[in-house]
Structure formats: structure tokens, C-alpha cells
Amino acid sequence: MNIWESVMVALEGIAANKMRAALTMLGVIIGVGAVITMLALAHGTSARMMDNIKQMGTNVLSVSAGQSQRGGVRGGMGSMTTLTLDDAEAIAQGCPSIVAVAPEVGGNAQVKYRNQNTNTSITGTWPTYTSIRNYKVKAGRFFTDAEVKALKRVAIIGPTTAEALFGTSSPVGKTIRLNSIQFRIVGLLEAKGAQGGFMDPDDQVVIPVTTAMKRVFGTQNIRMISAQAKTMKLMEQATTEIEALLRKRHKIAAGADDDFMVRTQAEMMAMANQFSAMFTLLLGGIASVSLLVGGIGIMNIMLVSVTERTREIGIRMALGARRRDIQAQFLVEALVLSIFGGIVGILLGILGAMVISRIPNASATVTLSSILMSFGFSAFVGIFFGYYPARQASRLNPIDALRYE
């Protein structure tokens, strides 16, 4: 019996028990569908994270405060307040590889306009913030260096915040109250789009850093310093220059730990890739369990089928069928069941990914590699779990099989 004849016999056996075949394939269908959907979610989330990092700007380095230590207990990153505006100015002037610098200080605050109010993120910075963080002003203008030095109460508002306070009308020229302090809106940022677990870049108010430090938050230190290297190739050199300059300014002894931390965009992307790989492995592993359960279901049904068709097996052997023909017949039948289930599961998985993509702030991307992997895994499940029943069928004694009732 050749392969084609084995396939035809397998299809006849499946057609004779349609309901049982459908229930047998159900486990594989759910398993393959779950694997494709989960991998699509993982790939979509990874792509979204990379887009979010790219939207933060190009060739960007972030300098943040280091860790404090009291009684042998270390605080988290940023628990020390060591960065100042003078540090930002020193980096801008003393690091040849850096083309732009923007200090940042911020927090959340209640913003009001007449009877409307919203809780949003407040960022105090310099005018270079737009070029470093890849923002564009849609209407009005950004504040100037002169307004930073004069501690002017001017603000640039994000589109989400603007919609919450002003609806569809233009916010430029209007006055808002931020922590009971009046600010005049001079510009509206262009929308970037929500970034999932990251801060929403469209839901914020940007003000001069000096005004934020002295009039809003009452602090002498800044949260972080964003710097932009001239080129991607100079990122490592820029990191070295910043570290050397800040260690000298902060009078850190040789061999002592830094009281700050410099992270590059490449490092953030590497961390995101590592997280994505773990996330993909976790989701794929969880979904694969259901595929294994489907394989066990195939094995159970095939064992039942062998028992029910014992007499048929005996007749085939009496007519000249060899043991390998019997084994091939049942192995192909299990393979056909798993392949059909895999095809339906692929369609189900693609549909699931499409549904997830319609959920706000969710993203799912089906890749050809995930489809091929899931299909191959379903075929492997059919062969692996179908082998034992097929082997049991081929080892039946023809005489005992013919006598079986």
C-alpha cells in the first residue's frame, strides 16, 4: 500500500466517524489557534515596544540619578537627588559628541480650565526637548530660552490633555491653572499616539524647567537629563564623555560607584528585546500545553479505533497486508487528523489575532514563521501521538484479530 492509498483509507475512516473525528481534532484546533494567537500578541507587543523607544528620539542617552544607600539597604534607581541644571549645562558645553541636551523634572498634577479638570503629567525642560524627544508643535510655538531664564508661566499642551480640557476648540492663547498657578498655553503638540504600558506622550503639559522647579515642584534637582549624540556611532563615546564629566563634577573618588546612571537607546532596545523573547517563550509555552493535550486526545481516539477495527485489521493481514502497511495506515490517519486540525487552528489563530488588534492599546502581528512552526508542531503531534496506536495495530496477531468480536 503506497502513501496515497493510505491517505485515502484514512479519509474513509475519518468520514465514517465524522463526529468523533471532529472532536478529536478539536484539541489540535484549539492548541494551534492558541499558539498562533499568543505568538501574534507577543510579536505585536514587541514591535510596539520598539516603536515606542524609537518615538522617544534617535541617538538618545538618558542620564538619571543613582541609588541611595542607608544602613546597608540600597534604594531604587533615582532615589538619590544628584543631578542639577548645572550638570545639564556642563554636558552641553563639555561633551563634543553631544549635539543637544534637555534636563527634565516632572510629576503628576491637577490641571484646570474653567469647570474642566484633568490629572496629567507635567514636564519641565528646555526648548531642545522637542528635537531630542522627536516632538512636533502642531499649533502655536514652543517656549524660548529667554522664557526659561525669566521663569515665565507658559505651557505647551499635549493633544489628549487639550481634548480633555478644551474639547475640539484650540487651546493656544488660553489660560489654565496648574496646582493653582496660572499658565498661558503658547503651543499644542502633534499627536504621537498612546504607547501601551509607557507614559502617554499625548497626555502631558510641558513648561520651562526653571518654572517647574521653583514654582510648581519646589525642588533644586532634576529627575533626568536627556542627551542626543551626533550619530549612532558616537553613542559609546558620548557615554564615556558624560560619565567622566559627571564623576569629576560630583567629586567621585576613583573606584567608587557612580551616583548617576547613563542608559543609551541601544541598551533600552536590548532590554526590550530580552523582555520580548521571555514574553514570547512564556506565551508560546502556555499555549503549547493545549496542543499537547490535543495530541493525547488523538492517541486515545486512535487506540479506541484500533480496538474497534481489530477484525478489519485481521482481514487486511489475511489478504496480504504487511505489518508496516497497517502501521502506515493508522499513522497516516492520525497525521491527517492533526493536519486538518492544524489548518483550522491556523485560521482560528489569525481570527483571534485580528480580534486582539481591535482592542485599544493592544497589538497582535501574525508572522509566517509562527504559522509554519504551529503547522509543523501539529504534524509532529500527529506522528508522535499516533505512533503508539499504529504500532499496536501492526503487532496484532492476524488469527486473533480475525476471531475478535
C-alpha positions in Angstrom: 0.0 0.0 0.0 1.5 3.3 -1.1 1.2 6.7 0.7 -1.7 7.8 -1.4 -3.7 4.7 -0.8 -3.0 5.1 3.0 -4.3 8.7 2.8 -7.5 7.6 1.0 -8.1 4.8 3.6 -7.5 7.3 6.4 -10.0 9.7 4.9 -12.6 7.0 4.5 -12.1 6.1 8.2 -12.5 9.7 9.2 -15.6 10.1 7.0 -17.2 7.1 8.6 -16.9 8.7 12.1 -17.3 12.4 11.4 -18.4 13.5 14.9 -15.6 11.6 16.6 -13.1 12.9 14.1 -14.3 16.5 14.7 -14.0 16.1 18.5 -10.5 14.5 18.1 -9.4 17.5 16.0 -10.8 20.0 18.5 -7.8 19.7 20.8 -5.4 20.4 18.0 -7.5 23.2 16.6 -7.6 24.9 20.0 -3.9 24.3 20.5 -2.7 25.6 17.2 -5.1 28.6 17.4 -3.8 29.4 20.9 -0.2 29.2 19.9 -0.7 31.5 16.8 -2.7 34.0 18.8 -0.3 34.1 21.7 2.7 34.4 19.4 1.0 37.1 17.5 0.3 39.0 20.7 4.0 38.6 21.7 5.3 39.8 18.3 2.8 42.7 18.2 3.8 43.8 21.7 7.5 43.6 20.9 7.0 45.7 17.7 5.0 48.2 19.7 7.7 48.5 22.3 10.4 49.1 19.7 8.2 51.8 18.0 7.8 53.4 21.4 11.5 53.5 22.0 12.1 55.0 18.5 9.4 57.6 19.1 11.4 58.8 22.2 14.0 60.1 19.8 17.1 59.0 17.9 20.6 58.6 19.3 19.3 59.4 22.8 21.1 58.9 26.1 19.3 59.2 29.4 21.2 60.3 32.5 19.3 59.6 35.7 20.2 59.8 39.4 21.7 56.7 41.0 20.9 54.6 44.1 21.0 55.8 47.7 22.2 53.5 50.4 21.3 53.7 54.1 22.2 51.2 56.7 23.3 48.7 54.0 20.0 49.0 52.2 20.0 50.3 48.7 17.2 52.3 47.3 15.9 52.1 43.8 17.3 53.9 40.8 16.6 57.6 41.1 16.5 57.5 44.9 19.4 59.9 45.0 19.0 63.6 44.0 22.3 64.3 42.5 21.6 65.9 39.1 21.3 69.7 38.6 20.7 72.2 35.8 24.5 73.0 36.0 25.2 69.3 35.2 23.0 69.6 32.1 24.7 72.8 31.0 28.1 71.2 31.6 27.2 68.2 29.4 26.0 70.6 26.6 29.3 72.5 26.7 31.8 69.9 27.7 30.9 66.8 25.7 31.9 67.1 22.0 29.9 64.0 20.9 26.6 65.6 22.2 24.6 67.8 19.9 21.7 68.6 22.3 20.8 68.4 25.9 17.4 68.7 27.8 17.1 68.5 31.6 13.7 67.0 32.8 11.9 67.4 36.0 8.3 66.4 36.4 5.4 64.7 38.1 1.6 64.5 38.0 -0.6 67.4 38.8 -4.2 68.6 38.5 -4.8 70.9 35.6 -7.9 73.1 35.4 -9.6 75.2 32.8 -12.9 76.8 34.0 -15.1 73.9 35.1 -13.0 71.2 33.4 -10.0 69.5 35.1 -7.7 66.5 34.5 -4.8 64.9 36.2 -1.9 64.8 33.8 1.9 64.6 33.6 3.9 67.8 33.9 7.3 68.0 32.3 9.7 70.9 33.0 12.5 71.1 30.4 14.4 73.2 27.8 13.3 74.1 24.2 15.7 71.4 23.0 13.2 68.8 24.3 11.3 68.8 21.0 14.3 67.8 18.9 15.6 65.2 21.3 12.3 63.5 22.0 11.1 63.8 18.5 8.1 66.1 19.2 6.5 68.5 16.7 4.4 71.6 17.5 1.1 71.4 15.7 -0.2 74.9 16.6 1.4 77.9 18.2 5.0 77.6 19.3 7.4 76.2 21.9 8.7 78.4 24.7 12.1 80.1 24.3 15.4 80.1 26.2 14.5 83.7 27.3 11.3 82.4 28.8 13.2 79.7 30.6 15.6 82.2 32.2 12.7 84.5 33.2 10.7 81.7 34.8 7.7 82.5 32.6 4.4 80.7 33.2 3.9 79.4 29.7 2.9 75.9 28.7 2.8 73.5 25.7 -0.1 71.1 25.9 -0.5 67.6 24.6 -3.5 66.7 22.3 -5.0 64.3 24.8 -4.9 66.8 27.6 -6.1 69.5 25.3 -9.2 67.4 24.3 -10.0 66.8 28.0 -9.9 70.5 28.8 -11.0 72.2 25.6 -12.8 69.7 23.5 -12.4 70.5 19.9 -11.5 74.2 20.3 -8.0 75.4 20.0 -6.1 75.7 23.4 -3.5 78.2 22.2 -3.7 81.5 24.0 -5.9 80.2 26.8 -5.0 80.2 30.4 -5.0 77.1 32.6 -4.4 76.6 36.3 -1.7 74.1 37.3 -1.5 73.5 41.0 -3.4 76.8 41.4 -0.8 78.6 39.3 -1.9 80.3 36.1 -0.1 79.3 32.9 -0.7 80.6 29.4 -0.8 78.0 26.6 1.5 79.0 23.8 1.6 75.7 21.8 -0.1 72.4 21.0 2.0 69.3 20.4 1.3 67.0 17.5 -0.1 63.6 18.5 2.2 60.6 18.8 -0.3 58.0 19.9 -0.7 56.1 23.1 2.2 53.8 24.0 0.6 51.0 26.0 2.5 50.5 29.3 4.7 53.6 28.7 3.6 57.1 29.6 1.2 58.5 27.1 3.2 61.2 25.3 0.0 63.0 24.3 -1.2 63.4 27.8 1.2 66.0 29.3 1.9 69.6 29.8 5.4 70.9 29.1 6.6 74.0 30.9 10.0 75.8 31.4 12.2 73.7 33.7 13.0 76.7 35.9 9.4 77.5 36.4 8.7 73.8 37.2 11.5 73.6 39.8 10.8 76.8 41.7 7.1 77.5 41.3 5.5 74.1 40.8 7.5 71.3 42.4 9.8 73.3 44.7 13.0 71.3 44.0 16.6 72.1 43.4 17.4 68.9 41.5 16.2 67.5 38.2 14.9 64.0 37.5 17.0 63.2 34.5 19.0 64.6 31.6 18.2 63.6 28.0 21.1 64.0 25.6 21.4 63.4 21.9 24.6 62.1 20.3 25.6 63.4 16.9 25.5 60.0 15.3 24.6 56.4 16.4 28.3 55.5 16.1 29.2 58.1 18.7 26.8 56.8 21.4 29.5 54.8 23.2 32.0 57.8 23.1 29.2 60.1 24.3 28.5 57.8 27.2 32.2 57.8 28.2 32.4 61.6 28.0 29.3 62.1 30.2 30.5 59.6 32.8 33.9 61.2 33.0 32.5 64.8 33.2 29.9 63.9 35.9 32.3 61.9 38.0 34.6 64.9 38.0 31.8 67.4 38.8 30.4 65.2 41.6 33.9 64.6 43.0 33.6 60.8 42.9 36.8 59.0 44.0 38.5 56.5 41.8 36.9 53.1 42.3 33.8 54.5 43.9 30.3 53.8 42.5 28.7 56.5 40.3 25.8 58.5 41.8 24.1 58.5 38.4 23.3 56.1 35.6 23.7 56.6 31.8 21.5 54.5 29.5 21.6 54.5 25.8 18.8 53.9 23.3 20.6 50.7 22.2 20.6 49.4 25.8 16.9 50.1 26.1 16.2 48.3 22.8 18.3 45.3 24.0 16.3 45.2 27.3 13.1 45.4 25.3 14.3 42.5 23.1 15.2 40.4 26.1 11.8 41.0 27.7 10.1 40.3 24.4 11.9 36.9 24.0 10.9 35.9 27.5 7.3 37.0 26.9 7.2 35.1 23.6 8.6 32.0 25.2 6.1 32.2 28.1 3.1 32.7 26.0 4.2 30.1 23.4 4.8 27.6 26.2 1.5 28.1 27.8 -0.4 27.8 24.5 1.7 24.7 23.5 0.2 22.8 26.5 -3.2 22.8 24.9 -1.6 21.4 21.7 -0.1 18.5 23.7 -3.4 17.8 25.3 -4.9 17.6 21.8 -2.2 15.1 20.9 -3.1 13.0 23.8 -6.7 13.1 22.6 -5.6 11.8 19.2 -3.7 9.0 20.8 -6.7 8.0 22.9 -9.1 8.0 20.0 -6.7 6.1 17.8 -6.4 3.4 20.4 -10.1 3.1 20.5 -10.2 3.0 16.7 -7.6 0.1 16.8 -9.8 -1.8 19.2 -13.0 -1.2 17.1 -11.3 -2.2 13.8 -9.4 -5.3 15.1 -11.3 -7.6 12.9 -10.7 -5.3 9.9 -7.0 -5.4 10.6 -7.1 -9.2 10.7 -8.9 -9.3 7.3 -6.3 -6.9 5.8 -3.4 -9.0 7.1 -5.1 -12.2 5.8 -5.3 -10.6 2.4 -1.6 -9.9 2.3 -1.2 -6.6 4.1 2.2 -6.3 5.8 2.7 -5.0 9.3 4.2 -1.8 8.0 1.1 -1.3 5.8 -1.1 -1.5 8.9 1.2 0.8 10.8 1.3 3.3 8.0 -2.5 3.2 7.7 -3.1 4.3 11.3 -0.1 6.6 11.4 -1.4 8.5 8.3 -4.9 8.6 9.8 -3.5 10.3 12.9 -1.4 12.6 10.8 -4.4 13.6 8.6 -6.4 14.4 11.7 -3.7 16.6 13.2 -3.0 18.4 9.8 -6.7 19.1 9.3 -6.9 20.3 12.9 -3.8 22.4 12.3 -5.3 24.1 9.2 -8.5 25.0 11.0 -6.4 26.1 14.1 -4.3 28.5 11.9 -7.5 30.2 10.6 -8.8 30.4 14.2 -5.5 31.9 15.4 -5.4 34.5 12.6 -9.0 35.4 13.6 -8.0 35.7 17.2 -5.1 38.0 16.4 -7.4 40.2 14.3 -9.8 40.5 17.3 -7.0 41.4 19.7 -5.7 44.1 17.3 -9.1 45.8 17.6 -8.7 46.2 21.3 -7.4 49.7 22.3 -3.6 49.8 23.1 -3.3 46.1 22.1 -1.3 44.8 19.1 -1.1 41.4 17.5 1.0 40.5 14.5 0.8 37.1 12.8 4.1 36.1 11.2 4.8 33.4 8.6 7.3 31.8 11.0 4.6 31.3 13.7 2.2 29.8 11.2 4.9 27.4 9.8 6.0 26.5 13.3 2.5 25.8 14.6 1.6 23.8 11.5 4.8 21.7 11.8 4.2 21.2 15.5 0.7 20.0 14.8 2.0 17.5 12.3 4.7 16.3 14.8 2.0 15.9 17.4 0.0 13.6 15.0 3.1 11.5 14.2 4.3 11.3 17.8 1.0 10.5 19.4 -0.2 8.4 16.5 2.9 6.1 16.5 2.0 4.1 19.6 -1.6 3.2 18.4 -0.3 2.4 14.9 2.4 0.2 16.3 -0.1 -1.6 18.5 -2.3 -2.2 15.4 0.6 -3.6 13.4 1.6 -6.0 16.1 -1.8 -7.7 16.3 -1.8 -11.5 15.6 -3.9 -12.0 12.3 -5.6 -15.1 13.7 -6.5 -13.5 17.0 -7.7 -10.4 15.1 -10.0 -12.4 12.8 -11.5 -14.1 15.8 -12.1 -10.8 17.6 -15.7 -9.9 18.2 
